[in-house]
Amino acid sequence: MKKLLVLLIAVFIVSGIYAQNNKRTSAFNYYNNGKLDKAKEYIDPCITHPKTMNVSKTWYYRGDIYLSISKSTKPEYQELDPNPLWVAYESYKKALELDKRGEYTSVIQHNYLVIAQEFFSQGVAKYNEQEFLVSADKFYTSYTISSELGQVDTMALQNTAISYDFAKDYDKALGIYMQLLEVGYNKADVYNTIAQIYINQKLDTVTGEKYLAEGRAMYPGDQDLLITETNLSLARGDHEKAIANLNLALVND
C-alpha cells in the first residue's frame, strides 16, 4: 500500500511538471502563430508556478510575448496590458538572472536595445504632448536599460533633465544635470542650466556662480554662459563686469 501511495505521488508530480511545461510550450506556439492573447493567457501562470518560475526559458518566452504585445497595432492586443514594454523588460531581466549557461543572453541584449529605443520614442511623443513628467520617466527608463548593456546614452539622460526642467521639477532636473557631469557630459549648456537653476530657482548664487565659472573656464566663447554671467553681474550692480561681458558678446557675435 505504501509503495502504491509513493508511486501515485510520483505520478502526480510528473503530471504537474508536464502540465506546466505544456502550458509554456502552448504559450510559445500561440506566440509563433500571432495569437498574443492566448500566448499571454498561457505564459502568465508559468511565472508563479514552482515548476516553471525558476526556469530562464519561462521568462524569456514571456519577454518575447509582451514585447510583441507592445508592438501590436491591434486594439484587442493593445488592451492586454497597460505597460507591456516594461513587463517585457522585467521578464528579460529575470531570464538573464536565471540563464546560467548564457543560452538567451545575446538575443535578450539585442531586445534590450529595442526596448530602450521604444521607451525613448515614447518619451519624445509625451514630450511633444507636453506631458513632461511622463516623458522624463520614459527617457530615464531608456537610459537605465542602455546602461545595463554598458552604454551611456547621454541624449536620453539630457532629455530627462530637460523634461524635468519644463515640468518645473527643478530638484530632479538638477539631479539629472549633475548626473550628466558625472558621466563626462560636461557641455556648455549643462553648466549654464545648472547655474541658472541655482541662481533663479534655488536662490543660491554662490553655488550657481561656481558652476558658471567652471563653464566659462571650459567654454570662454559660449554666448549663453556669457549672457548668464552678464545678468548675474547686472543683478549685483557690477556694471563694469556687465559692460565688459557685453562688449565681448558683441565681438563673439
C-alpha positions in Angstrom: 0.0 0.0 0.0 2.8 2.4 0.9 4.6 1.6 -2.4 1.4 2.3 -4.3 0.9 5.6 -2.5 4.5 6.7 -3.3 4.0 5.7 -6.9 0.8 7.7 -7.1 2.5 10.8 -5.6 5.3 10.5 -8.1 2.8 10.2 -11.0 1.0 13.4 -9.8 4.4 15.3 -9.5 5.4 14.2 -13.0 2.0 15.1 -14.3 2.2 18.5 -12.7 5.6 19.3 -14.2 4.4 18.1 -17.6 1.2 20.2 -17.4 3.2 23.4 -16.7 5.8 22.7 -19.3 2.9 22.0 -21.7 1.4 25.4 -20.9 4.7 27.1 -21.6 5.0 25.3 -24.9 1.4 26.2 -25.8 2.2 29.9 -25.0 5.2 29.7 -27.3 3.2 28.1 -30.1 0.4 30.7 -29.8 3.1 33.4 -29.9 4.5 32.0 -33.1 1.1 31.9 -34.6 0.5 35.6 -33.7 -2.3 34.8 -31.1 -0.9 37.0 -28.4 -4.0 37.0 -26.2 -3.7 33.2 -25.9 0.1 33.3 -25.5 -0.3 35.7 -22.6 -3.0 33.6 -21.1 -0.8 30.5 -21.1 2.5 32.1 -20.1 1.4 34.2 -17.1 0.6 31.3 -14.8 4.0 29.8 -15.6 5.9 32.6 -13.8 4.3 31.8 -10.4 4.2 28.0 -10.6 7.0 26.3 -8.6 7.9 24.0 -11.5 8.5 26.7 -14.1 9.0 30.0 -12.2 12.8 29.5 -11.8 13.5 28.4 -15.4 15.0 31.0 -17.7 13.0 29.8 -20.7 9.8 30.7 -19.0 10.8 34.4 -18.6 12.4 34.5 -22.0 9.2 33.4 -23.6 7.2 35.9 -21.5 9.6 38.7 -22.6 9.0 37.8 -26.3 5.3 37.7 -25.9 5.0 41.0 -24.1 7.4 42.7 -26.4 5.2 41.6 -29.3 2.1 42.9 -27.4 3.8 46.3 -27.1 4.4 46.5 -30.8 1.0 45.3 -31.9 -1.3 47.7 -33.7 -4.4 45.6 -33.0 -6.6 47.2 -30.3 -7.6 43.9 -28.8 -3.9 43.2 -28.1 -3.0 46.8 -27.1 -5.6 46.4 -24.2 -4.0 43.2 -22.8 -1.6 45.1 -20.5 -1.2 48.8 -19.6 2.6 48.7 -19.9 3.7 45.6 -21.9 7.1 47.1 -22.8 8.0 47.3 -19.1 6.8 43.8 -18.5 8.9 42.6 -21.4 12.0 44.3 -19.9 11.4 42.8 -16.4 10.9 39.4 -17.9 14.1 39.5 -19.9 15.9 40.8 -16.9 14.7 37.8 -14.9 15.6 35.4 -17.7 19.2 36.7 -17.7 19.4 36.2 -13.9 18.4 32.5 -14.4 20.2 31.9 -17.6 23.4 30.4 -16.1 24.5 28.9 -19.5 24.0 32.2 -21.4 21.6 30.5 -23.8 19.5 33.6 -24.3 22.0 36.3 -23.5 22.7 37.7 -27.0 19.1 37.7 -28.1 18.0 39.4 -24.9 20.7 42.0 -25.1 19.5 42.9 -28.6 15.9 43.1 -27.4 17.1 45.4 -24.6 18.2 47.8 -27.3 14.9 47.5 -29.0 13.1 48.2 -25.7 15.4 51.2 -24.8 14.7 52.7 -28.2 11.0 52.3 -27.9 11.0 53.9 -24.4 13.0 56.8 -26.0 10.4 57.2 -28.8 7.6 57.2 -26.2 9.5 59.9 -24.3 9.6 62.0 -27.5 5.9 61.5 -28.1 5.0 62.5 -24.5 7.4 65.5 -24.7 5.6 66.7 -27.8 2.3 66.3 -26.0 3.8 68.5 -23.2 3.4 65.6 -20.6 6.9 66.4 -19.3 6.9 64.3 -16.2 5.8 61.2 -18.2 8.4 62.0 -20.9 11.1 62.3 -18.2 10.2 58.8 -16.9 10.3 57.3 -20.4 13.7 58.9 -21.2 15.2 57.8 -17.9 14.0 54.3 -18.3 15.6 54.2 -21.8 18.8 55.5 -20.3 18.7 52.9 -17.5 18.2 49.9 -19.8 21.1 51.1 -22.1 23.3 51.5 -19.0 22.7 47.8 -18.2 24.4 47.0 -21.5 27.3 49.2 -20.6 26.2 52.0 -22.9 25.9 55.6 -21.7 23.0 57.3 -23.6 23.7 60.9 -22.8 20.9 62.1 -25.1 18.3 60.1 -23.2 19.8 61.5 -19.9 19.8 65.1 -21.1 16.2 64.7 -22.4 15.3 63.5 -18.9 16.8 66.7 -17.4 15.1 68.9 -20.0 11.7 67.3 -19.4 12.0 67.8 -15.6 13.1 71.4 -16.2 10.0 72.0 -18.4 7.8 70.3 -15.7 9.3 72.8 -13.2 10.6 69.9 -11.1 13.9 71.7 -10.6 15.3 69.4 -7.9 15.0 66.4 -10.2 16.2 68.3 -13.2 19.3 69.5 -11.2 20.0 65.9 -10.1 20.0 64.6 -13.7 22.2 67.5 -14.9 24.6 66.6 -12.2 24.5 63.0 -13.3 25.4 64.2 -16.8 28.5 65.8 -15.4 29.4 62.6 -13.6 29.2 60.6 -16.8 31.5 63.1 -18.5 28.9 65.1 -20.5 30.3 68.4 -19.4 28.8 70.6 -22.2 28.3 74.4 -22.0 24.5 74.2 -21.9 24.7 71.8 -19.0 26.8 74.2 -16.9 24.6 77.1 -17.9 21.4 75.4 -16.9 22.8 74.2 -13.6 23.9 77.8 -12.9 20.5 79.2 -13.8 18.6 76.7 -11.6 20.8 77.5 -8.6 20.5 81.3 -9.2 16.9 81.6 -10.3 15.1 78.7 -8.6 17.1 77.8 -5.5 18.3 81.3 -4.9 21.8 80.0 -4.3 24.0 82.5 -6.2 27.2 81.2 -4.6 26.8 77.6 -6.0 25.3 79.0 -9.2 28.4 81.2 -9.8 30.7 78.2 -9.1 29.2 76.2 -11.9 29.0 79.3 -14.1 32.7 79.9 -13.5 33.6 76.3 -14.4 31.5 76.5 -17.6 33.1 79.8 -18.6 36.6 78.4 -18.0 35.9 75.5 -20.3 33.9 77.4 -22.9 35.0 81.1 -22.8 33.3 81.8 -26.1 29.9 80.4 -25.3 27.3 83.1 -25.6 24.7 81.6 -23.3 27.2 81.3 -20.4 28.4 84.8 -21.1 24.8 86.2 -21.0 24.0 84.4 -17.8 27.2 85.8 -16.2 26.2 89.3 -17.5 22.8 89.1 -16.0 24.3 88.0 -12.7 26.7 91.0 -12.8 23.8 93.4 -13.5 21.8 91.9 -10.6 24.7 92.5 -8.3 25.3 96.0 -9.6 28.6 95.1 -11.1 28.1 97.3 -14.2 31.8 97.3 -15.1 31.8 93.5 -15.5 28.5 93.5 -17.3 29.7 96.1 -19.8 32.9 94.1 -20.4 30.9 91.0 -21.0 28.5 92.8 -23.4 31.4 94.1 -25.4 32.8 90.5 -25.5 29.4 89.2 -26.6 29.4 91.8 -29.5 32.8 90.6 -30.6 31.8 86.9 -30.4 28.6 87.5 -32.3 
